[in-house]
């Protein structure tokens, strides 16, 4: 049996604003947006069409879940986005005024910048060596 992580749930406050951020600012692809009931949708976004993993945008539906929006990893970098063109994707972050937490730096594994999504989750954008 071949195994893989298919989706990672990211708690958000609003489906449409999350879709707007990931699709229109980070240039992700909207893989699926299916209404499950009047309050719940199955929304998947992915960095690329052929990518085998995606993010499930999961709307917080109670106060306990709402408390974790933007801080699902206790303030640590939560998600890691590899790129084949750091300069292109870093410039895209700047063009969309996405908050940069740590400026680009060369590391042993590649060049990396830490940025914040619309809810405050921290991401690494990495071009591996």
C-alpha positions as CSV (number, residue, x, y, z in Angstrom):
1,X,0.0,0.0,0.0
2,X,1.3,3.4,-1.0
3,X,0.6,6.1,1.6
4,X,0.7,9.9,1.5
5,X,-0.8,12.9,3.3
6,X,-3.7,14.0,1.1
7,X,-4.9,17.1,2.9
8,X,-4.0,19.3,5.9
9,X,-6.9,21.1,7.5
10,X,-6.4,24.8,8.1
11,X,-9.0,26.5,10.3
12,X,-10.3,29.7,8.8
13,X,-13.0,32.2,9.7
14,X,-14.5,32.6,6.3
15,X,-14.4,30.3,3.2
16,X,-14.6,33.0,0.6
17,X,-11.9,35.3,2.1
18,X,-9.6,32.3,2.5
19,X,-10.2,31.2,-1.1
20,X,-9.5,34.8,-2.2
21,X,-6.2,34.9,-0.3
22,X,-4.9,31.5,-1.4
23,X,-6.0,31.7,-5.0
24,X,-5.7,35.4,-5.8
25,X,-2.6,36.3,-3.7
26,X,-0.6,33.1,-3.3
27,X,-1.6,31.8,-6.8
28,X,-2.9,28.5,-5.5
29,X,-5.4,26.5,-7.5
30,X,-9.0,26.0,-6.2
31,X,-9.3,22.2,-6.5
32,X,-12.8,21.8,-5.0
33,X,-15.5,23.9,-3.4
34,X,-18.5,21.7,-2.6
35,X,-21.4,22.8,-0.4
36,X,-22.0,20.1,2.3
37,X,-24.8,21.9,4.1
38,X,-25.9,25.5,4.8
39,X,-22.9,26.1,7.0
40,X,-20.2,23.7,5.8
41,X,-18.2,23.4,2.5
42,X,-15.4,21.1,1.4
43,X,-12.8,23.5,0.1
44,X,-9.5,22.3,-1.2
45,X,-6.6,24.5,-2.5
46,X,-3.3,23.4,-3.8
47,X,-0.1,25.2,-4.9
48,X,-0.3,23.4,-8.3
49,X,-2.9,21.4,-10.3
50,X,-0.7,18.2,-10.3
51,X,0.2,18.5,-6.6
52,X,-0.7,15.4,-4.6
53,X,-1.4,17.2,-1.4
54,X,-3.7,20.1,-0.7
55,X,-5.0,22.3,2.1
56,X,-8.6,21.8,3.4
57,X,-10.0,25.2,4.3
58,X,-12.1,24.3,7.3
59,X,-14.3,27.1,8.7
60,X,-14.3,27.3,12.5
61,X,-17.8,26.5,13.6
62,X,-17.6,27.1,17.4
63,X,-15.7,29.3,19.9
64,X,-13.1,26.7,20.7
65,X,-12.1,26.3,17.0
66,X,-12.2,30.1,16.5
67,X,-9.5,30.4,19.1
68,X,-7.1,28.4,16.9
69,X,-7.5,30.4,13.7
70,X,-4.1,31.8,12.9
71,X,-2.3,29.8,15.6
72,X,-2.6,26.2,14.8
73,X,1.1,25.5,15.6
74,X,1.6,27.6,18.7
75,X,3.4,30.4,16.9
76,X,5.9,28.3,15.0
77,X,6.1,28.1,11.2
78,X,3.2,25.8,10.3
79,X,3.4,25.2,6.6
80,X,6.3,24.9,4.1
81,X,6.0,25.9,0.5
82,X,8.7,24.8,-1.9
83,X,9.3,26.7,-5.1
84,X,11.4,26.4,-8.2
85,X,11.7,30.2,-8.4
86,X,12.2,32.0,-5.1
87,X,12.5,35.4,-6.7
88,X,9.2,35.1,-8.6
89,X,7.3,33.9,-5.5
90,X,8.9,36.3,-3.1
91,X,8.1,39.2,-5.5
92,X,4.5,38.0,-5.6
93,X,4.4,38.2,-1.8
94,X,5.7,41.7,-1.9
95,X,3.3,42.7,-4.7
96,X,0.3,41.5,-2.7
97,X,1.6,43.2,0.5
98,X,1.8,39.9,2.3
99,X,3.5,40.4,5.7
100,X,7.1,39.2,5.8
101,X,8.1,38.0,9.2
102,X,11.8,37.2,8.5
103,X,13.6,38.5,5.5
104,X,15.1,36.1,2.9
105,X,18.2,34.2,4.1
106,X,20.5,31.6,2.6
107,X,20.5,28.4,4.6
108,X,22.3,25.1,4.0
109,X,19.1,23.7,2.5
110,X,18.2,26.7,0.3
111,X,16.9,30.2,0.4
112,X,14.0,30.9,2.7
113,X,11.6,33.6,3.8
114,X,9.0,33.5,6.5
115,X,5.6,35.1,5.8
116,X,2.2,35.3,7.4
117,X,-1.1,34.3,5.8
118,X,-4.2,36.3,6.2
119,X,-4.9,34.8,9.6
120,X,-1.4,34.9,11.1
121,X,-0.2,31.4,10.3
122,X,3.5,31.3,9.6
123,X,4.8,29.9,6.4
124,X,8.3,29.2,5.0
125,X,8.7,29.9,1.3
126,X,11.8,27.8,0.3
127,X,13.8,27.3,-2.9
128,X,15.7,24.1,-2.1
129,X,19.4,23.9,-3.2
